[in-house]
Amino acid sequence: MQDNEARQWARKIWNKIEVKISAECDRIGSKIPYIARNGKYEDVMAKDPYWWTNGFWAGILWLLYQDSKEEKYLTAARGVEDRLDECLAGFTGLHHDVGFMWLHTAVLDYRLTKQERSLERALHAATILAGRFNPGGQFIRAWNGDKTGWMIIDCMMNLALLYWASEQTGDPRFCRIAINHADTALKYLVRDDGSCNHIGVLDPDQPELLETPAGQGYASGSSWTRGQAWGLYGFAISAAHTKAVNPERSDSYLSASKRIAHYFIASVASYGFIPPIDFRGPREPETKDSSAGTIAASGLLQLADLVDASERQFYTDAALGILKAIDETCCDWDPARDSIVQEGSCAYHCKSEERHIPLIYGDYFFIEGAHRLLHPDFKVW
């Protein structure tokens, strides 16, 4: 698909997104949604203020604001950002996903409006994330509790907050932590064939891999599709941010992202471009995780920005193939109902009520993909 065709598709989709999100914004405002039940979102904040998805609704609102400059999107997004202050104050409930929470709230606010309070919040969050770095094992630890040596592929996305903090402050320690974590993830989480482990359990005193639990996938050694998408996108982000400061590492991250992308594209093609929950799980019963597709598609567009012109179309076409398949088979465009992308799944072995459902991050990355095609110079990560 040529660039002008891709933009035409994205503009058509964006018009539908505007109608849907405008109606949702009027209903939801600064509530923080996660899963839509029977076409209606509930506010997650009262149940779990530290939940990793709590920034994505604001991210959607900022993307709509960037395109339209409609004040209601800014107002609602700022309301979410204000509500997350209690998490910064609470601190102990926070974990590795502070990047997801404040990149889409405070960082986007600062990029678009230069509000100083947002800069302070984002740097606060980046400092918390940096504080989770284990210098012995050379990784950012996942979660809390008894998981001292755990790292996960998802955290590759959170590194964007650390790269941003170094760029804002001129302090290389944030970037250095991100690079060290990315190196460890590349060594222990990315397999030779481009598939990824979800979890690596390391010796917390030295970078030595002890085991690779199944995590949210089917089994140890399987291929949880959302994890593949995090790896694809996350290494592309690291490649972009290290290109100027460390070209050799940037090349290695780019190579990793391409390897994962090729594995993902080849695998998802046999499922009609709608990912299952795990590429190496049983074919029956049939499973789907549309959110893995939207994340991968946006990551493929990031990857397309980093490669030579001779390769760019390959990744763009793959992203469009996934986004179009999701639009045609998984989307609910009724403005009276909350959520767009249906058929998301939290994990392979999750409860039935957490499988084949609409998830806020499925919507976010679908919208981000369309936004990337319309505004290629605007960067979120």
C-alpha positions in Angstrom: 0.0 0.0 0.0 1.5 3.3 -1.0 1.7 6.2 1.5 -1.1 8.2 0.0 -3.4 5.2 0.1 -2.4 4.5 3.7 -3.2 8.1 4.6 -6.6 7.9 2.9 -7.4 4.8 4.8 -6.2 6.4 8.1 -8.3 9.6 7.5 -11.4 7.5 6.8 -10.8 5.6 10.0 -9.9 8.8 12.0 -13.3 10.3 11.1 -14.9 7.3 12.7 -12.6 7.5 15.7 -13.5 11.2 16.2 -17.2 10.4 16.3 -16.7 7.5 18.7 -14.2 9.1 21.1 -16.1 12.4 21.2 -19.2 10.6 22.5 -17.1 8.6 24.9 -15.4 11.7 26.2 -18.7 13.3 26.9 -19.8 10.2 28.9 -16.5 9.3 30.6 -14.7 12.6 31.1 -11.8 12.0 33.5 -12.8 8.5 34.7 -10.2 5.8 34.0 -11.5 2.9 31.9 -10.1 -0.6 31.4 -12.6 -3.2 30.2 -16.0 -2.3 28.7 -18.8 -4.6 30.0 -21.9 -4.7 27.9 -20.8 -1.6 26.1 -20.0 0.5 29.2 -16.8 1.4 30.9 -16.4 1.5 34.7 -13.9 3.7 36.6 -10.9 1.6 37.6 -9.3 4.2 39.9 -11.4 3.2 42.9 -10.5 -0.4 42.5 -6.8 -0.2 41.6 -5.2 3.3 41.2 -1.9 1.6 40.4 -3.2 -0.5 37.5 -0.8 -0.5 34.6 -3.4 0.6 32.0 -4.5 3.7 33.9 -2.8 6.1 31.4 -4.2 4.9 28.1 -7.5 6.8 28.2 -5.6 10.0 28.6 -3.3 9.0 25.8 -6.3 8.6 23.5 -7.5 12.0 24.5 -4.2 13.7 23.9 -4.0 12.1 20.4 -7.5 13.5 19.6 -6.5 16.9 21.0 -3.3 17.0 19.0 -5.3 16.4 15.8 -8.3 18.6 16.6 -7.3 21.0 19.4 -10.7 20.5 20.9 -10.6 21.7 24.5 -12.7 19.0 26.0 -10.0 16.4 25.2 -7.4 18.5 27.1 -9.7 19.0 30.0 -10.5 15.3 30.4 -6.9 14.2 29.9 -5.7 16.7 32.5 -8.3 15.3 34.9 -6.8 11.9 34.5 -3.3 13.2 35.1 -4.4 15.0 38.3 -6.0 11.9 39.6 -2.8 9.9 39.2 -1.0 12.2 41.6 -2.2 10.0 44.4 -0.2 7.1 42.9 3.0 9.2 43.0 2.3 10.1 46.6 1.4 6.4 47.5 4.6 5.1 45.8 4.6 1.6 47.2 1.9 0.3 44.8 3.9 1.4 41.8 5.9 -1.1 39.7 7.7 -1.3 36.3 4.7 0.1 34.3 5.1 3.8 35.4 6.1 4.5 31.8 2.7 3.4 30.5 1.0 5.5 33.2 2.9 8.8 32.8 4.1 8.7 29.2 0.4 9.0 28.1 -0.5 11.6 30.7 2.3 13.9 31.9 4.7 13.5 29.0 2.1 14.0 26.3 0.7 17.0 28.2 4.2 18.5 28.4 4.9 17.9 24.8 1.7 19.5 23.7 1.2 22.3 26.2 4.6 22.8 28.0 2.8 22.7 31.4 5.6 22.7 34.0 3.6 20.6 36.5 3.5 17.8 33.9 7.2 18.0 33.4 7.7 17.6 37.2 5.3 14.6 37.3 7.0 12.8 34.4 10.5 13.3 35.8 9.2 12.1 39.2 7.9 8.9 37.5 11.1 8.4 35.5 13.1 8.6 38.8 10.9 6.0 40.3 11.4 3.7 37.3 15.2 4.3 37.4 15.1 3.3 41.1 13.9 -0.2 40.2 17.2 -0.9 38.3 19.2 -3.8 39.7 22.9 -3.0 39.0 24.0 -6.5 39.9 21.6 -8.3 37.5 21.5 -5.3 35.0 17.7 -5.1 34.7 14.7 -3.2 35.8 12.8 -5.6 38.1 9.2 -6.4 37.3 6.3 -6.1 39.8 6.7 -6.1 43.5 6.6 -8.7 46.4 8.8 -11.8 46.0 9.8 -11.3 42.4 13.2 -9.9 43.1 14.9 -11.3 40.0 12.1 -11.0 37.5 12.2 -9.0 34.3 9.6 -9.0 31.5 9.5 -8.2 27.8 6.7 -5.6 28.4 9.1 -3.3 30.2 10.9 -2.6 26.9 8.0 -0.1 26.3 8.6 1.7 29.6 12.2 2.5 28.7 10.8 5.3 26.6 10.2 7.3 29.8 13.9 7.0 30.7 15.1 8.0 27.3 12.8 11.0 27.4 14.1 12.0 30.9 17.7 11.9 29.7 16.8 14.1 26.7 14.9 16.6 28.9 17.5 16.9 31.7 20.8 16.1 29.8 21.5 13.5 32.5 22.8 10.3 30.9 22.0 8.0 33.9 18.4 7.5 32.7 19.5 6.5 29.2 22.3 4.3 30.6 19.8 2.4 32.8 17.5 1.9 29.8 20.4 0.7 27.6 21.6 -1.8 30.3 18.1 -3.2 30.7 17.6 -3.4 26.9 20.9 -5.3 26.6 19.9 -7.8 29.2 16.4 -8.3 27.6 18.1 -8.8 24.2 20.3 -11.5 25.7 17.8 -13.4 27.7 14.3 -12.7 26.4 14.7 -12.6 22.6 15.2 -16.1 21.0 17.2 -16.8 17.9 14.0 -17.3 15.8 12.6 -13.9 16.8 10.1 -15.2 19.3 10.3 -13.9 22.9 10.1 -15.1 26.4 7.6 -13.2 28.5 9.5 -13.5 31.7 13.1 -14.0 32.6 14.0 -14.9 36.2 17.6 -13.8 36.9 20.0 -14.1 39.8 19.5 -10.7 41.4 23.2 -10.4 42.1 24.5 -11.1 38.6 23.1 -11.3 35.1 22.5 -15.1 35.0 19.3 -16.5 33.7 17.6 -19.1 36.1 14.3 -19.8 34.4 11.7 -18.5 31.9 8.1 -19.0 33.3 5.1 -19.1 31.0 3.8 -15.8 32.3 0.7 -14.7 30.3 1.4 -17.2 27.5 0.4 -20.8 27.1 3.6 -22.4 28.6 7.3 -21.8 29.1 8.9 -21.6 25.7 5.7 -20.7 23.9 5.0 -17.4 22.2 2.6 -15.0 23.9 1.5 -12.7 21.1 1.2 -9.5 23.1 4.7 -10.2 24.4 6.0 -10.5 20.9 4.3 -7.1 20.1 5.9 -5.5 23.2 9.3 -6.7 22.0 8.9 -5.7 18.4 7.8 -2.1 19.4 10.1 -1.8 22.4 13.3 -2.6 20.6 12.3 -0.2 17.8 11.9 2.5 20.4 15.3 1.8 21.9 16.8 1.8 18.4 15.3 5.2 17.7 16.5 6.8 21.0 20.1 5.4 20.9 20.8 6.2 17.3 22.6 9.4 18.1 24.2 8.5 21.4 25.2 4.9 20.7 24.9 3.9 17.0 26.3 0.4 17.5 23.7 -0.5 20.1 21.0 1.2 18.0 21.8 -1.2 15.2 21.6 -4.2 17.5 18.2 -3.1 18.8 17.0 -2.4 15.3 18.1 -5.9 14.2 16.2 -7.4 17.2 13.0 -5.5 16.3 13.2 -6.6 12.7 13.8 -10.2 13.8 10.7 -10.1 16.1 8.7 -8.4 13.4 9.5 -11.0 10.8 8.5 -13.7 13.2 5.2 -11.9 14.1 4.3 -11.1 10.5 4.9 -14.7 9.3 3.0 -16.1 12.3 0.0 -13.8 12.2 -0.6 -14.2 8.5 -1.9 -17.8 9.1 -4.5 -16.4 11.5 -6.0 -13.9 9.0 -4.0 -11.1 10.6 -5.9 -11.3 13.9 -3.5 -12.8 16.5 -4.3 -15.6 18.8 -3.3 -15.3 22.4 -0.2 -17.4 21.8 1.3 -18.4 18.5 2.4 -21.7 20.0 -0.7 -22.5 21.9 -3.2 -25.1 20.7 -5.3 -24.3 17.6 -8.4 -25.5 19.4 -10.2 -23.9 21.1 -9.7 -20.8 19.0 -8.4 -17.8 20.8 -7.9 -14.2 19.8 -6.0 -11.2 21.2 -6.7 -8.2 19.0 -4.7 -6.0 21.3 -1.5 -7.8 20.3 -2.3 -6.9 16.7 -2.9 -3.2 17.4 0.4 -3.0 19.4 2.3 -4.8 16.7 0.9 -2.6 14.0 1.9 0.6 15.7 5.3 -0.9 16.4 5.7 -1.9 12.7 5.0 1.8 11.8 7.7 2.8 14.3 10.1 0.3 12.7 9.2 1.6 9.2 10.5 5.0 10.3 13.9 3.5 11.1 14.7 1.5 8.0 15.9 2.3 4.5 13.3 3.3 1.9 13.7 -0.1 0.2 12.4 -1.8 3.4 9.9 0.7 4.6 6.9 -0.4 2.5 7.2 -4.0 3.8 6.6 -2.9 7.4 4.0 -0.3 6.5 2.0 -2.9 4.4 2.2 -5.4 7.3 0.9 -2.8 9.8 -1.9 -1.8 7.5 -2.9 -5.4 6.9 -3.3 -6.0 10.6 -5.1 -2.7 11.3 -7.5 -3.3 8.4 -8.3 -6.8 9.5 -9.0 -5.6 13.0 -11.3 -2.8 11.6 -13.2 -5.3 9.5 -13.7 -8.0 12.1 -13.2 -6.6 15.6 -14.4 -3.0 15.8 -17.6 -1.6 17.3 -18.2 1.8 15.9 -21.5 2.5 17.6 -21.0 5.9 19.5 -23.6 4.9 22.1 -21.3 2.0 23.3 -17.9 2.3 24.9 -14.8 0.9 23.3 -13.8 0.3 19.7 -11.6 -2.8 19.4 -13.3 -6.0 20.6 -11.7 -9.5 21.0 -8.8 -8.6 23.3 -7.6 -11.1 25.9 -5.6 -10.5 29.1 -3.7 -13.8 29.1 -3.8 -17.3 27.8 -4.9 -18.9 31.2 -7.1 -15.9 32.3 -10.7 -16.2 33.5 -13.3 -16.5 30.8 -14.6 -12.9 31.6 -11.1 -11.6 30.7 -10.9 -13.3 27.3 -12.3 -11.9 24.0 -13.3 -8.6 25.5 -12.6 -4.9 24.7 -9.5 -3.6 26.4 -8.5 0.1 26.6 -5.0 -0.5 25.3 -6.4 -2.3 22.3 -8.2 1.0 21.4 -5.2 3.1 22.3 -2.8 1.4 19.9 -5.3 1.1 17.1 -5.8 4.9 17.4 -2.1 5.5 17.7 -1.6 3.5 14.5 -4.0 5.7 12.6 -2.6 8.8 14.2 1.0 7.8 13.1 -0.1 7.6 9.5 -1.7 11.1 9.7 1.0 12.8 11.8 4.2 10.9 11.1 6.4 13.6 12.8 4.6 13.5 16.1 6.2 11.0 18.5 4.6 9.5 21.6 7.4 7.2 22.7 
